[in-house]
Amino acid sequence: MASELGVSEDAGAGARTAGAAARATGTKLDGRVERGNQTRRLVLRRTVDIASVEGLDALSVGRIATELKLSKSGVFALFGSKEELQLATVRAAGRIYLDTVVEPAEQTPPGLDRLWQLCARWLAYSEQRVFPGGCFFYGVIAEFGSREGAVHDAMVRANRDWTARMERCVAEARDTGELHPDTDVPQLAFELIALMETANAHSVLHGEPDAYRRAGTAITARLRTAATNPSQVPPLP
């Protein structure tokens, strides 16, 4: 997800250019650029939380400046437009998602354990409200799914990247012999994602934490059905 969204670019094009110049000349990074980077990170930490609850349309330079007690012109200078603020927010959320779900799961060797870890960490990410509105991407996809434009396109890439990652994990588990050789990789990935997203939706809408237990039970059962050794699949917490 995050690789498609360019989340490693959160510091902004201006900061990258200034940083490159500083390295080329051997001079210390300008203090103003450092402060700009700190302000950008502060703003984006707030915007991802707002957007996860109220949507990206709730973001505005004026609102963020007021809430964080920053100058409106200073915030505008960092992003330039509402759309760029929205896109930067999506990239920042992608970085948090990578740090919380994907990269920890990928510390596990490819196979059934990695697939299990990915599901477990996704459920924990939603249940523990890393974003206060639940899964950031679930909400924003619903908001921009029927629109056109750069934000819609970014969410399409994010969704495709997440699906491809899940399919890759399923395929790896099949290739290691831990899933049956006739496993339908796209189908199993689709089912696992559907169960996780349903748990997120029920929890957010109804305040039902039990949705995560139900999803964990269903995912465990589905993985045990697909596994060549069902006892290798522990219950999802």
Sequence and secondary structure as in RCSB ss.txt:
>XXXX:A:sequence
MASELGVSEDAGAGARTAGAAARATGTKLDGRVERGNQTRRLVLRRTVDIASVEGLDALSVGRIATELKLSKSGV
FALFGSKEELQLATVRAAGRIYLDTVVEPAEQTPPGLDRLWQLCARWLAYSEQRVFPGGCFFYGVIAEFGSREGA
VHDAMVRANRDWTARMERCVAEARDTGELHPDTDVPQLAFELIALMETANAHSVLHGEPDAYRRAGTAITARLRT
AATNPSQVPPLP
>XXXX:A:secstr
 HHHHTGGGTT HHHHHHHHHHHHHT    HHHHHHHHHHHHHHHHHHHHHHHH GGG  HHHHHHHHT  HHHH
HHHHSSHHHHHHHHHHHHHHHHIIIIIHHHTTS TTHHHHHHHHHHHHHHHHTTSSTTS HHHHHHHHHTT  SH
HHHHHHHHHHHHHHHHHHHHHHHHHTTSB TT  HHHHHHHHHHHHHHHHHHHHHH  THHHHHHHHHHHHHHHH
HBSSGGGS    
